[in-house]
């Protein structure tokens, strides 16, 4: 993953995407879904409920190497939207995140989770995933970080199928 900068060749980008999938699958069970989405089930090492998510990697040609992808995951109050970063962020920060699909723009304050490797968006972002994002093919992301913002694009074609599979696999909480 260290050689996955935005200026690499298309062949190297493909290898980077494949390596990202391999890393996700290492401790998980993964099922390929429509549009490049993956349904991922990871065992809870503490014996609790499995972590279940639908994940998509960024379009590496349009993204900073610091952004890995988008995860829709089963949460306590429904489906949660999480952005996965490759550069850990301080857990004390609450970065501003801008999400754009077509002409629709939304801005959220995110919570840094998972040791700084992920950004949990508020419940209003989940409403967008089940509504406005359904007809979109790409989600543009900008995370306000210092010294420079993290920017990227996630292909989201097939989102409705990914959400359906995820909903069917989320344990009752």
The 8 nearest C-alpha neighbors of each residue, nearest first, counted from 0:
[[1, 3, 2, 15, 18, 19, 4, 64],
 [0, 2, 3, 4, 64, 15, 85, 65],
 [3, 1, 0, 4, 15, 7, 11, 64],
 [4, 2, 0, 1, 15, 64, 5, 12],
 [3, 5, 64, 6, 2, 7, 63, 1],
 [4, 6, 7, 63, 60, 64, 59, 62],
 [7, 5, 4, 8, 60, 3, 12, 59],
 [8, 6, 5, 4, 11, 12, 9, 3],
 [7, 9, 11, 10, 12, 6, 13, 5],
 [10, 8, 12, 11, 13, 7, 60, 14],
 [11, 9, 13, 8, 12, 14, 7, 15],
 [10, 12, 14, 8, 13, 9, 7, 15],
 [13, 11, 15, 9, 14, 10, 59, 16],
 [12, 14, 16, 10, 11, 15, 17, 9],
 [15, 13, 11, 17, 12, 16, 18, 10],
 [16, 14, 12, 18, 13, 17, 3, 11],
 [15, 17, 13, 19, 18, 14, 12, 20],
 [16, 18, 14, 20, 15, 19, 13, 21],
 [19, 17, 21, 15, 20, 16, 14, 22],
 [18, 20, 16, 22, 17, 21, 15, 23],
 [19, 21, 23, 17, 18, 22, 24, 16],
 [22, 20, 18, 24, 23, 19, 25, 17],
 [21, 23, 19, 25, 20, 24, 18, 26],
 [24, 22, 20, 21, 25, 19, 27, 26],
 [23, 25, 27, 21, 22, 26, 29, 20],
 [26, 24, 22, 23, 27, 21, 28, 20],
 [27, 25, 24, 41, 23, 28, 42, 22],
 [28, 26, 41, 24, 40, 25, 29, 39],
 [27, 29, 40, 39, 24, 41, 30, 26],
 [28, 30, 39, 38, 24, 27, 37, 40],
 [31, 29, 38, 37, 32, 39, 28, 36],
 [30, 32, 37, 36, 38, 29, 35, 33],
 [33, 31, 36, 37, 35, 30, 34, 161],
 [32, 34, 157, 35, 36, 160, 31, 161],
 [33, 35, 157, 156, 36, 32, 155, 158],
 [34, 36, 33, 32, 55, 37, 31, 157],
 [37, 35, 55, 32, 54, 34, 33, 31],
 [38, 36, 31, 54, 32, 53, 30, 39],
 [37, 39, 53, 30, 29, 52, 54, 31],
 [38, 40, 29, 52, 28, 51, 37, 53],
 [41, 39, 51, 28, 27, 50, 49, 29],
 [42, 40, 27, 50, 49, 28, 26, 43],
 [43, 41, 49, 44, 50, 40, 27, 48],
 [42, 44, 49, 45, 46, 47, 48, 41],
 [45, 43, 46, 42, 47, 49, 41, 48],
 [46, 44, 43, 47, 42, 48, 49, 50],
 [45, 47, 43, 44, 48, 42, 49, 50],
 [48, 46, 43, 45, 49, 44, 42, 50],
 [47, 49, 43, 50, 46, 42, 170, 45],
 [48, 50, 42, 43, 41, 51, 40, 47],
 [49, 51, 41, 40, 42, 48, 43, 52],
 [52, 50, 40, 39, 73, 72, 49, 41],
 [53, 51, 72, 39, 71, 38, 54, 70],
 [52, 54, 38, 71, 37, 70, 161, 39],
 [55, 53, 70, 37, 36, 69, 52, 71],
 [54, 56, 36, 69, 68, 35, 37, 70],
 [57, 55, 68, 67, 69, 153, 58, 54],
 [58, 56, 153, 68, 59, 152, 67, 55],
 [57, 59, 60, 61, 153, 152, 62, 154],
 [58, 60, 62, 61, 57, 12, 5, 63],
 [61, 59, 58, 62, 5, 12, 6, 9],
 [62, 60, 59, 58, 151, 152, 63, 5],
 [151, 63, 61, 59, 152, 150, 60, 58],
 [62, 64, 65, 150, 5, 151, 66, 149],
 [63, 65, 4, 66, 5, 3, 62, 67],
 [66, 64, 85, 63, 86, 84, 67, 149],
 [67, 65, 84, 64, 85, 63, 68, 83],
 [68, 66, 83, 84, 56, 57, 85, 65],
 [69, 67, 56, 57, 83, 55, 82, 66],
 [68, 70, 82, 55, 54, 81, 83, 56],
 [69, 71, 54, 81, 53, 80, 72, 82],
 [72, 70, 80, 53, 52, 79, 81, 54],
 [71, 73, 52, 79, 78, 51, 70, 74],
 [72, 74, 78, 169, 51, 77, 52, 79],
 [75, 73, 77, 78, 76, 79, 72, 169],
 [74, 76, 77, 172, 73, 78, 79, 171],
 [75, 77, 74, 78, 172, 79, 73, 122],
 [78, 76, 74, 75, 73, 79, 72, 125],
 [77, 79, 73, 74, 72, 71, 125, 80],
 [78, 80, 72, 71, 74, 125, 73, 81],
 [79, 81, 71, 120, 125, 70, 119, 124],
 [82, 80, 119, 70, 118, 69, 120, 71],
 [81, 83, 69, 118, 117, 68, 70, 84],
 [84, 82, 117, 68, 67, 116, 69, 66],
 [85, 83, 66, 116, 86, 67, 117, 65],
 [84, 86, 65, 66, 67, 87, 116, 83],
 [85, 87, 65, 84, 88, 116, 66, 115],
 [88, 86, 115, 116, 85, 84, 89, 114],
 [89, 87, 115, 90, 86, 116, 111, 92],
 [88, 90, 91, 92, 115, 87, 111, 114],
 [91, 89, 111, 92, 115, 88, 112, 114],
 [90, 92, 89, 93, 111, 88, 110, 115],
 [93, 91, 90, 89, 94, 111, 110, 88],
 [92, 94, 110, 109, 108, 111, 95, 91],
 [95, 93, 109, 143, 108, 92, 96, 142],
 [94, 96, 108, 143, 107, 142, 109, 93],
 [97, 95, 142, 107, 106, 141, 108, 94],
 [96, 98, 106, 141, 105, 140, 107, 142],
 [99, 97, 140, 105, 139, 104, 106, 96],
 [100, 98, 104, 139, 103, 138, 101, 105],
 [101, 99, 138, 103, 102, 135, 137, 139],
 [100, 102, 103, 99, 135, 137, 104, 138],
 [101, 103, 100, 104, 99, 135, 105, 131],
 [104, 102, 100, 99, 101, 105, 131, 98],
 [103, 105, 99, 98, 102, 100, 106, 97],
 [106, 104, 98, 97, 99, 107, 103, 124],
 [105, 107, 97, 96, 98, 104, 95, 108],
 [108, 106, 96, 95, 109, 97, 105, 120],
 [107, 109, 95, 94, 93, 96, 110, 120],
 [110, 108, 120, 93, 119, 94, 118, 107],
 [111, 109, 119, 93, 118, 112, 120, 108],
 [110, 112, 118, 90, 115, 117, 119, 109],
 [113, 111, 117, 115, 114, 118, 110, 90],
 [114, 112, 115, 116, 117, 111, 118, 90],
 [113, 115, 116, 112, 90, 87, 117, 111],
 [114, 116, 87, 88, 112, 113, 111, 90],
 [115, 117, 87, 84, 113, 114, 83, 85],
 [118, 116, 83, 112, 82, 84, 115, 113],
 [117, 119, 111, 82, 81, 110, 109, 112],
 [120, 118, 81, 110, 109, 80, 111, 117],
 [119, 121, 109, 80, 81, 124, 118, 110],
 [122, 120, 123, 124, 119, 109, 107, 108],
 [121, 123, 125, 124, 120, 126, 79, 80],
 [124, 122, 126, 125, 121, 127, 120, 107],
 [125, 123, 127, 126, 122, 121, 120, 128],
 [126, 124, 128, 122, 127, 123, 80, 79],
 [125, 127, 123, 129, 124, 128, 130, 122],
 [126, 128, 130, 131, 124, 125, 129, 132],
 [129, 127, 125, 132, 126, 130, 131, 124],
 [128, 130, 126, 127, 133, 125, 132, 131],
 [131, 129, 127, 128, 132, 133, 126, 134],
 [132, 130, 127, 133, 128, 129, 134, 135],
 [131, 133, 128, 135, 134, 130, 127, 100],
 [132, 134, 131, 135, 130, 159, 158, 129],
 [135, 133, 132, 136, 131, 156, 130, 158],
 [136, 134, 132, 133, 137, 100, 156, 155],
 [135, 137, 156, 155, 154, 134, 138, 100],
 [138, 136, 154, 155, 153, 135, 100, 139],
 [137, 139, 100, 153, 152, 99, 154, 140],
 [140, 138, 152, 99, 98, 151, 137, 100],
 [141, 139, 98, 151, 150, 97, 152, 138],
 [140, 142, 150, 97, 149, 96, 143, 148],
 [143, 141, 96, 149, 148, 95, 144, 150],
 [142, 144, 148, 95, 94, 96, 141, 149],
 [145, 143, 148, 147, 142, 146, 149, 94],
 [146, 144, 147, 148, 143, 149, 142, 94],
 [145, 147, 144, 148, 143, 149, 142, 88],
 [148, 146, 145, 144, 149, 143, 142, 150],
 [147, 149, 143, 144, 142, 150, 141, 145],
 [148, 150, 142, 141, 63, 65, 147, 144],
 [151, 149, 141, 140, 63, 62, 148, 142],
 [62, 150, 152, 140, 61, 63, 139, 141],
 [151, 153, 139, 138, 57, 58, 62, 61],
 [152, 154, 57, 138, 137, 58, 155, 139],
 [155, 153, 137, 136, 156, 138, 58, 152],
 [156, 154, 136, 137, 158, 153, 157, 138],
 [155, 157, 136, 34, 158, 154, 135, 137],
 [156, 158, 34, 33, 160, 159, 155, 161],
 [159, 157, 161, 160, 155, 156, 162, 133],
 [158, 160, 162, 161, 157, 133, 163, 129],
 [161, 159, 163, 157, 158, 162, 164, 33],
 [160, 162, 158, 164, 163, 159, 53, 165],
 [163, 161, 165, 159, 160, 164, 166, 158],
 [162, 164, 160, 166, 165, 161, 159, 167],
 [165, 163, 167, 161, 162, 166, 160, 168],
 [164, 166, 162, 168, 167, 163, 161, 169],
 [167, 165, 163, 169, 168, 164, 162, 73],
 [166, 168, 164, 165, 169, 163, 170, 162],
 [169, 167, 165, 166, 170, 164, 51, 73],
 [170, 168, 166, 73, 167, 165, 171, 51],
 [171, 169, 172, 168, 48, 73, 167, 49],
 [170, 172, 169, 75, 168, 77, 73, 48],
 [171, 170, 75, 76, 74, 169, 77, 73]]
